[in-house]
Amino acid sequence: MKALQVLNLGRCDYMTAYQIQLDLVAKRQKGEIEDTLILVEHPPVITLGKSAEDGHILFAEAFLKEQGIEVHQIERGGDVTYHGPGQIVGYPIFDIKRGGIGIRPFVENLEQLFIRLLKEEFDIPAGKDPVHTGVWVGDSKITAIGLAVKRGVTMHGFAFNVNTEMSHFQFIVPCGIADRGVTSLEKLTGETQDFGHITELVTTYFCKVFGFDAVTSCHYEAGVLVPEEGVR
């Protein structure tokens, strides 16, 4: 049985989750842990990837802080993006070199995860864009994807808009794409979604797409990733 380790941090500030990512990446590089998916919901934060342009943040950082929105420059690929309450963020800490999968197929698997989930669970037709990474419903992005790879191990990942406050995207040019929109599952279905249930669906479809048979829940304590008893 191939079990996926899942660390669900719940609501967690961005930099705390970032430091946990760095720690688990180092542990995965040394073979001290197995491939692990971190799931988290962040307070409002804007992050800039390696190709981000300053002009894609449309308001001064001081103003954004007054609105309770943090800003961080990070090493993932991509441009500027927003994370906030009601959004499922996933950070796969995967040794793709050992797993024999390249970064492009890995990204395509992440896209396929949400395309399948939206179609099979909500009958929402989503797809990929030939130019822009992520998952789209029409001309609106519902899942942003941006990764970094350190010595063969992935970090950062995806952001799936479930009940996300869409007005916060007005502070940026999302992913640097000025002529496209953003959307959420709540907006598409016309009703607020059960966040816990959708998180479970994301885990289920992650396992389907990446070939895991079960899930081992974990918790992070004093710098140690601790698998909980049993699998599901």
C-alpha positions as CSV (number, residue, x, y, z in Angstrom):
1,M,0.0,0.0,0.0
2,K,1.3,3.4,-1.0
3,A,0.2,6.0,1.5
4,L,0.4,9.8,1.1
5,Q,1.5,11.7,4.2
6,V,-0.7,14.7,4.7
7,L,0.1,17.6,7.1
8,N,-3.0,19.8,7.6
9,L,-1.9,23.0,9.3
10,G,-5.4,24.5,9.3
11,R,-5.3,28.3,9.5
12,C,-1.6,29.3,9.6
13,D,0.3,32.4,8.9
14,Y,2.4,32.4,5.7
15,M,5.9,32.6,7.2
16,T,5.3,29.9,9.8
17,A,4.1,27.6,7.0
18,Y,7.1,28.6,4.9
19,Q,9.6,27.7,7.6
20,I,7.8,24.3,8.0
21,Q,8.2,23.8,4.2
22,L,11.9,24.6,4.3
23,D,12.4,22.1,7.2
24,L,10.5,19.3,5.5
25,V,12.3,19.9,2.2
26,A,15.6,19.5,3.9
27,K,14.3,16.3,5.6
28,R,13.0,15.0,2.3
29,Q,16.3,15.7,0.6
30,K,18.0,13.5,3.3
31,G,15.4,10.8,3.0
32,E,14.3,11.3,6.6
33,I,10.6,11.6,5.6
34,E,8.4,10.3,2.7
35,D,6.7,12.5,0.1
36,T,4.3,14.8,2.0
37,L,1.5,17.1,1.1
38,I,1.0,20.2,3.3
39,L,-2.5,21.7,3.3
40,V,-3.1,25.1,4.8
41,E,-5.4,28.1,4.8
42,H,-3.6,31.4,5.1
43,P,-4.6,34.8,6.5
44,P,-4.5,37.4,3.7
45,V,-1.1,37.5,2.0
46,I,0.4,38.5,-1.3
47,T,3.5,36.7,-2.6
48,L,5.8,37.5,-5.4
49,G,7.5,34.8,-7.4
50,K,10.8,35.0,-9.2
51,S,9.3,36.5,-12.4
52,A,7.1,39.0,-10.5
53,E,7.0,42.6,-11.5
54,D,6.6,45.3,-8.8
55,G,4.0,47.0,-10.9
56,H,1.7,43.9,-10.5
57,I,1.0,44.9,-6.9
58,L,-1.4,47.8,-7.5
59,F,-1.2,49.4,-4.0
60,A,1.5,50.5,-1.7
61,E,2.7,47.9,0.8
62,A,1.9,50.3,3.7
63,F,-1.7,50.5,2.5
64,L,-1.9,46.7,2.1
65,K,-0.7,46.3,5.7
66,E,-3.4,48.6,6.9
67,Q,-5.9,46.2,5.2
68,G,-4.3,43.3,7.1
69,I,-2.5,41.9,4.0
70,E,1.2,40.9,4.3
71,V,3.6,40.9,1.3
72,H,6.4,38.4,0.8
73,Q,9.0,37.8,-1.9
74,I,9.6,34.1,-2.4
75,E,11.6,31.7,-4.6
76,R,8.7,29.9,-6.4
77,G,8.2,30.3,-10.1
78,G,5.5,32.6,-11.4
79,D,4.4,36.2,-10.8
80,V,2.3,37.7,-8.0
81,T,-0.5,35.9,-6.3
82,Y,-2.9,36.2,-3.4
83,H,-3.6,33.7,-0.6
84,G,-6.4,34.2,2.0
85,P,-9.2,32.7,4.0
86,G,-11.4,30.3,2.1
87,Q,-8.6,29.2,-0.2
88,I,-7.0,25.7,0.0
89,V,-3.3,26.0,-0.4
90,G,-1.2,22.9,-1.0
91,Y,2.5,22.5,-0.7
92,P,3.7,19.1,-2.0
93,I,7.1,18.2,-0.6
94,F,8.0,15.6,-3.2
95,D,11.3,14.1,-4.3
96,I,10.6,14.1,-8.1
97,K,14.0,12.9,-9.0
98,R,13.6,9.8,-6.9
99,G,10.0,9.4,-8.2
100,G,11.1,9.6,-11.8
101,I,8.8,12.4,-12.8
102,G,9.9,15.7,-14.3
103,I,8.6,19.1,-13.1
104,R,6.4,19.6,-16.2
105,P,4.5,16.3,-15.8
106,F,4.3,17.1,-12.0
107,V,2.6,20.4,-12.7
108,E,0.3,18.8,-15.3
109,N,-0.8,16.3,-12.7
110,L,-1.7,19.1,-10.3
111,E,-3.7,20.7,-13.0
112,Q,-5.4,17.4,-13.8
113,L,-6.3,17.0,-10.1
114,F,-8.5,20.1,-10.1
115,I,-9.9,19.5,-13.6
116,R,-11.2,16.1,-12.5
117,L,-12.4,17.3,-9.1
118,L,-14.4,20.1,-10.7
119,K,-15.9,18.0,-13.4
120,E,-16.7,14.8,-11.4
121,E,-17.9,16.5,-8.2
122,F,-19.6,19.7,-9.5
123,D,-20.0,19.2,-13.3
124,I,-17.9,22.3,-13.8
125,P,-15.9,22.1,-17.1
126,A,-12.4,23.4,-16.3
127,G,-9.2,23.1,-18.3
128,K,-5.7,24.2,-19.0
129,D,-4.4,27.2,-20.9
130,P,-1.7,26.6,-23.6
131,V,0.2,29.7,-22.3
132,H,-0.6,30.2,-18.6
133,T,-0.1,27.6,-15.9
134,G,-3.1,26.7,-13.7
135,V,-6.7,25.6,-14.0
136,W,-9.2,27.8,-15.7
137,V,-13.0,28.0,-16.0
138,G,-13.5,30.0,-19.2
139,D,-11.2,33.0,-18.9
140,S,-11.1,32.9,-15.1
141,K,-8.4,31.1,-13.1
142,I,-9.7,29.0,-10.2
143,T,-6.4,27.3,-9.2
144,A,-3.0,29.0,-9.4
145,I,0.1,26.8,-9.5
146,G,3.7,27.8,-8.8
147,L,6.5,25.5,-7.7
148,A,10.2,25.7,-6.7
149,V,12.5,22.7,-6.8
150,K,15.5,22.4,-4.4
151,R,17.9,19.5,-5.1
152,G,15.1,17.5,-6.7
153,V,12.5,18.2,-4.0
154,T,9.4,20.4,-4.7
155,M,8.0,23.1,-2.5
156,H,5.3,25.8,-2.8
157,G,2.4,24.4,-5.0
158,F,-1.2,25.3,-5.6
159,A,-3.9,27.7,-4.4
160,F,-7.5,26.6,-5.0
161,N,-10.2,29.3,-4.6
162,V,-13.1,27.8,-2.7
163,N,-14.8,30.5,-0.6
164,T,-12.1,33.0,-1.2
165,E,-12.8,36.8,-0.8
166,M,-12.6,37.7,-4.5
167,S,-12.4,41.5,-3.9
168,H,-8.8,41.0,-2.5
169,F,-7.6,40.1,-6.0
170,Q,-8.2,43.8,-7.0
171,F,-5.0,44.6,-5.2
172,I,-2.9,42.8,-7.7
173,V,-2.6,41.7,-11.3
174,P,-3.2,38.0,-10.6
175,C,-0.2,35.9,-11.9
176,G,0.7,38.9,-14.0
177,I,-2.2,38.3,-16.4
178,A,-4.0,41.5,-16.9
179,D,-6.6,40.3,-19.5
180,R,-8.0,37.4,-17.5
181,G,-10.1,37.0,-14.4
182,V,-10.2,34.9,-11.3
183,T,-13.1,32.9,-9.9
184,S,-14.0,30.6,-7.0
185,L,-16.0,27.5,-6.3
186,E,-18.4,29.5,-4.3
187,K,-18.9,32.0,-7.1
188,L,-19.4,29.3,-9.7
189,T,-21.9,27.3,-7.6
190,G,-23.7,30.2,-6.1
191,E,-23.3,28.9,-2.5
192,T,-20.7,28.8,0.2
193,Q,-18.9,25.4,0.3
194,D,-18.1,23.2,3.2
195,F,-14.4,24.0,3.4
196,G,-13.5,20.8,5.3
197,H,-15.3,18.6,2.8
198,I,-13.6,20.3,-0.2
199,T,-10.2,19.8,1.6
200,E,-11.0,16.1,1.8
201,L,-11.9,16.0,-1.9
202,V,-8.6,17.7,-2.8
203,T,-6.7,15.0,-0.8
204,T,-8.8,12.2,-2.5
205,Y,-8.1,13.5,-6.0
206,F,-4.5,14.1,-5.2
207,C,-4.2,10.4,-4.3
208,K,-6.1,9.4,-7.5
209,V,-3.9,11.4,-9.8
210,F,-0.6,10.7,-8.1
211,G,-1.2,7.0,-7.5
212,F,-1.6,6.8,-3.7
213,D,-3.7,4.1,-2.2
214,A,-4.3,5.7,1.2
215,V,-3.6,8.7,3.4
216,T,-1.5,8.9,6.6
217,S,-2.4,12.1,8.6
218,C,0.5,13.8,10.3
219,H,1.2,16.6,12.8
220,Y,4.2,18.8,13.2
221,E,5.6,19.1,16.7
222,A,8.9,20.6,17.8
223,G,10.4,20.4,14.3
224,V,9.3,16.8,13.8
225,L,6.8,15.4,11.3
226,V,4.9,12.8,13.3
227,P,2.6,10.3,11.4
228,E,-0.5,9.5,13.3
229,E,-1.6,5.9,13.8
230,G,-3.5,4.3,11.0
231,V,-4.2,5.1,7.4
232,R,-7.4,6.0,5.6
